């Protein structure tokens, strides 16, 4: 089951930063990571584009906009909702091009929910903001993107793919976090999003200068763009918008594809039984919520539970005689957990149930 998108401000396209660079800006913002291949730090014209949102008012205006289109059947047989500006000739082949492009992106059932608006840049900026190239609203699953290339560094197809990345994330579960801010479960775990957020390196959901560059929601959308450009043989846009910390390697792209094809939905439960004191060491490959429950098998039996995540404090709890006790922890970059069970009374065994992400 996919997670429904939560209500929040619209996500600004990564292409917005490119637009800002082109808009005669000179105020430099120092990147938090070293530039690659000797490239200069990205310069921003202002911080306005970072806080641009597709507001409820803009959503309402967009619904009443002069557009043509609607639900179309893609070459894959799926239905995709695409609307084009009235400034474009009402050519069914044009609409079909965008429908088939969206359907060609790596996706799941969330494709039936998207409402893609293909507009000239000047109209895009009417809804998304003066310096934006595109935007996405998770409240309405509205994707607004230009119908033509508007910069030398980002193609219309790449910008669309970035925005669809936000749409896909809005329909994925990365509990206890929101995937639209943190990225999908496996990708985010591999990118150490939780740990680097706790250390103050990443800023999920932050669209303000300079934190936009280290916003993992934007990093995920850019990685999704790269995945699709390579899958489809498109010219790959330059990696200049977000931190190189998010630039995907082969493993990151493989995990991202797995998050699309086989979305993470819930914790995995495993049961272990023992006759006396015992220590278990279990792998925790994904970040998320860990629940450890210990039951004493015997009316007079008690067990002390000690749960230790690498680099974290040990949680200690003791069962009542013949009872059970649960310990909840957050796995945040720790790839293993130690569970030590010590029998403190009685002669009975124990049942250990572990729920891991």
C-alpha positions in Angstrom: 0.0 0.0 0.0 1.4 3.4 -0.9 1.4 6.3 1.4 -0.9 9.2 0.6 0.8 12.5 0.1 0.7 14.8 3.2 -0.3 18.4 3.0 2.6 20.8 2.8 3.9 23.6 0.6 4.7 22.8 -3.0 8.2 21.6 -3.8 10.2 23.9 -6.0 11.9 22.5 -9.1 15.6 22.0 -9.1 15.6 23.9 -12.3 14.7 27.0 -10.4 18.3 27.4 -9.2 19.4 27.4 -12.8 16.9 30.1 -13.6 18.2 32.2 -10.7 21.8 31.8 -12.0 20.7 33.0 -15.4 18.8 36.0 -14.0 21.9 38.2 -13.7 22.5 37.1 -10.1 25.9 37.7 -8.6 25.5 37.1 -4.8 27.5 34.0 -4.2 26.4 31.3 -1.7 29.2 29.0 -0.6 28.3 25.3 -1.1 28.4 23.1 1.9 30.3 20.4 0.0 33.4 21.0 -2.1 32.7 21.6 -5.8 33.5 18.8 -8.1 36.2 18.9 -10.9 37.2 22.4 -9.8 33.8 23.9 -10.6 33.0 27.2 -9.0 30.4 27.4 -6.2 26.9 28.0 -7.5 25.8 31.7 -7.5 22.3 32.7 -6.7 20.4 35.8 -7.8 18.3 35.9 -4.6 16.6 33.6 -2.2 13.1 34.2 -3.6 13.1 31.1 -5.8 13.8 28.9 -2.8 10.6 29.8 -1.1 8.3 29.8 -4.2 5.3 27.6 -3.6 2.3 26.5 -5.6 -0.1 28.0 -3.1 -3.8 27.0 -2.8 -4.7 30.2 -4.6 -2.3 29.3 -7.5 -3.8 25.8 -7.5 -7.3 27.2 -7.9 -6.1 29.6 -10.7 -4.4 26.7 -12.4 -7.6 24.7 -12.3 -9.3 27.5 -14.1 -6.5 28.2 -16.5 -6.9 28.2 -20.3 -5.6 24.8 -21.1 -6.6 21.8 -23.2 -6.1 18.1 -22.6 -7.2 15.7 -20.0 -6.8 11.9 -19.5 -4.9 10.2 -22.3 -4.0 6.6 -22.8 -0.2 6.1 -22.9 1.6 3.6 -25.1 1.9 1.5 -22.0 -1.9 1.3 -21.7 -1.9 3.5 -18.6 -4.0 6.6 -18.1 -2.1 9.9 -17.7 -3.7 13.3 -17.1 -1.9 16.0 -19.1 -3.0 19.5 -19.8 -1.3 22.0 -22.2 -1.5 25.7 -22.4 -3.9 27.2 -25.0 -0.9 29.0 -26.5 0.1 25.6 -27.9 -1.8 24.4 -31.0 -4.3 21.7 -30.0 -2.4 18.9 -31.7 -3.2 15.4 -30.2 0.3 14.3 -31.2 1.8 17.0 -28.9 -0.2 15.8 -25.9 0.6 12.2 -26.7 4.3 13.0 -26.7 4.1 14.3 -23.1 1.8 11.4 -22.0 4.2 8.8 -23.3 7.2 10.6 -21.8 5.6 10.5 -18.4 4.7 6.9 -18.8 8.3 6.1 -19.8 9.6 7.4 -16.5 10.2 4.8 -13.8 6.9 4.8 -11.9 4.3 2.9 -10.0 0.5 3.2 -9.6 0.9 6.9 -8.5 1.0 7.8 -12.2 -2.8 7.7 -12.3 -2.9 10.5 -9.7 -0.6 13.1 -11.3 -2.0 16.1 -13.1 0.8 17.4 -15.4 0.5 21.0 -16.7 2.8 21.7 -19.7 3.1 25.5 -20.2 5.4 28.1 -21.6 7.9 29.3 -19.1 6.2 32.7 -18.6 3.0 30.9 -17.6 4.9 28.4 -15.4 6.3 31.4 -13.5 2.8 32.9 -13.1 1.9 29.9 -10.9 5.3 28.7 -9.6 7.1 32.0 -9.0 9.1 34.6 -11.0 12.3 32.6 -10.9 11.0 29.1 -11.0 11.3 26.7 -13.9 8.7 24.3 -12.5 7.0 23.2 -9.3 4.9 20.5 -7.8 2.0 20.5 -5.3 1.7 17.3 -3.2 -1.7 18.5 -1.9 -3.2 18.2 -5.4 -0.5 16.1 -7.2 -0.2 19.0 -9.7 3.0 19.1 -11.7 3.8 22.3 -13.6 6.7 22.2 -16.1 7.8 24.0 -19.3 7.0 22.6 -22.7 10.4 23.5 -24.2 14.0 23.8 -23.2 14.6 27.0 -21.4 18.3 26.8 -20.3 21.4 25.4 -21.7 21.9 23.2 -18.6 18.5 21.6 -18.2 16.2 20.0 -20.7 12.4 20.1 -20.5 12.5 16.3 -20.2 14.9 16.5 -17.2 12.9 19.2 -15.5 9.8 17.1 -15.9 11.6 14.0 -14.5 12.7 16.0 -11.5 9.2 17.1 -10.7 7.8 13.6 -11.2 10.4 12.5 -8.7 8.7 14.7 -6.1 5.3 13.2 -7.1 6.6 9.6 -6.7 8.1 10.4 -3.3 4.8 11.9 -2.2 3.3 8.5 -2.7 6.0 6.5 -0.9 6.2 5.5 2.7 9.5 6.2 4.6 8.0 6.1 8.1 8.6 7.7 10.6 9.7 10.4 8.1 8.0 11.9 5.1 9.5 10.6 1.8 8.9 13.8 0.0 11.3 15.5 2.4 13.7 12.6 3.1 13.5 10.5 -0.1 12.4 6.9 -0.4 13.3 4.3 2.2 16.2 2.4 0.7 17.7 5.5 -1.1 17.5 7.6 2.0 19.1 4.9 4.2 22.0 4.5 1.7 22.5 8.3 1.5 22.6 8.5 5.3 19.8 11.1 5.3 18.7 10.6 8.9 22.3 10.5 10.3 23.4 13.6 8.3 20.2 15.4 9.3 20.9 14.8 12.9 24.5 16.0 12.5 23.2 19.2 10.9 24.5 18.5 7.4 21.1 18.0 5.7 17.9 20.0 6.0 14.8 18.0 4.9 12.1 20.1 3.4 14.0 23.4 3.7 13.7 25.4 0.5 15.6 28.5 1.8 19.1 29.6 0.9 21.6 27.9 1.4 19.8 24.9 2.7 18.1 24.1 -0.6 21.4 22.5 -1.7 21.4 20.1 1.2 17.6 19.3 1.2 17.4 15.6 0.6 14.0 15.9 -0.9 15.6 17.9 -3.7 18.5 15.5 -3.8 16.2 12.6 -4.3 14.4 14.3 -7.1 17.7 15.0 -8.9 18.8 11.4 -8.4 15.5 10.3 -9.9 16.1 12.6 -12.9 19.5 11.0 -13.5 18.1 7.5 -13.2 15.5 8.3 -16.0 17.9 10.2 -18.2 20.2 7.2 -18.2 17.3 4.7 -18.6 15.8 6.6 -21.6 19.1 7.6 -23.2 18.4 11.3 -22.8 21.1 14.0 -22.6 22.0 14.1 -18.9 21.7 17.6 -17.3 24.6 18.9 -15.3 24.7 18.2 -11.5 24.8 21.8 -10.3 21.6 22.3 -8.2 22.1 20.3 -5.1 25.0 19.0 -3.1 27.3 16.3 -4.6 26.5 14.4 -1.4 23.3 13.3 -3.2 24.9 12.6 -6.6 24.0 8.9 -7.1 26.4 6.1 -7.7 25.3 2.7 -9.2 24.2 1.4 -5.8 22.1 4.5 -5.1 20.4 4.2 -8.5 19.7 0.5 -8.0 18.1 1.1 -4.6 16.1 4.0 -6.0 14.8 1.6 -8.7 13.9 -0.9 -6.1 12.0 1.8 -4.1 10.0 2.4 -7.3 9.3 -1.2 -8.3 9.0 -2.7 -4.8 8.1 0.1 -2.4 8.8 -0.3 1.3 5.5 -0.5 3.1 6.0 -1.8 6.7 8.4 -3.2 9.2 9.5 -6.9 9.0 8.8 -9.1 12.0 11.0 -12.0 13.1 10.6 -14.2 16.2 13.4 -15.8 18.2 13.1 -18.2 21.1 15.7 -19.1 23.8 15.9 -21.1 27.0 18.1 -18.8 29.0 20.1 -15.6 28.8 21.3 -14.8 25.3 22.7 -12.0 23.2 21.4 -11.4 19.6 23.2 -9.3 17.0 20.9 -8.4 14.1 21.5 -6.5 10.9 19.5 -3.3 10.4 20.1 -2.3 6.7 17.3 0.4 6.6 16.6 3.4 8.8 13.3 3.6 10.6 11.6 2.4 13.7 12.8 -0.7 15.6 10.5 -2.4 18.0 11.9 -5.1 20.3 9.4 -7.1 22.4 10.5 -9.8 25.0 8.1 -12.2 26.6 9.0 -14.3 29.7 7.9 -17.9 29.3 7.2 -18.8 32.9 5.0 -17.4 35.7 8.0 -16.5 37.8 10.5 -15.7 35.1 11.8 -12.2 34.4 14.2 -11.0 31.7 16.2 -7.8 31.5 16.4 -6.4 28.0 19.3 -4.3 26.8 19.0 -2.8 23.3 22.2 -1.2 21.9 22.4 0.5 18.6 26.0 1.2 17.5 27.0 4.7 18.7 23.8 5.1 20.7 22.9 4.7 24.3 21.6 1.4 25.6 17.9 1.0 26.4 17.1 -1.2 29.4 13.8 -2.7 30.5 12.8 -5.6 32.6 9.7 -7.8 32.1 7.2 -8.5 34.8 7.1 -12.1 36.0 5.6 -14.1 33.1 4.9 -10.8 31.2 6.4 -8.9 28.3 8.1 -5.6 27.6 8.6 -3.6 24.4 11.4 -1.2 23.5 11.2 1.3 20.7 14.2 2.9 19.0 15.0 4.8 15.9 17.6 3.3 13.5 19.4 6.2 12.1 22.6 5.1 10.3 23.3 2.1 12.6 23.5 -1.0 10.5 23.3 -3.5 13.4 21.6 -3.8 16.7 22.6 -5.8 19.8 19.9 -7.2 22.0 21.0 -8.7 25.3 18.5 -10.8 27.3 19.5 -11.6 30.9 17.3 -13.9 33.0 16.9 -12.3 36.4 14.4 -14.6 38.0 12.8 -18.0 37.4 13.9 -20.8 35.1 11.7 -20.2 31.9 12.8 -19.2 28.5 12.0 -16.2 26.4 10.3 -15.2 23.1 11.9 -12.3 21.3 10.0 -10.5 18.6 11.9 -7.9 16.5 10.3 -5.5 14.1 12.8 -3.9 11.8 12.3 -1.5 8.9 
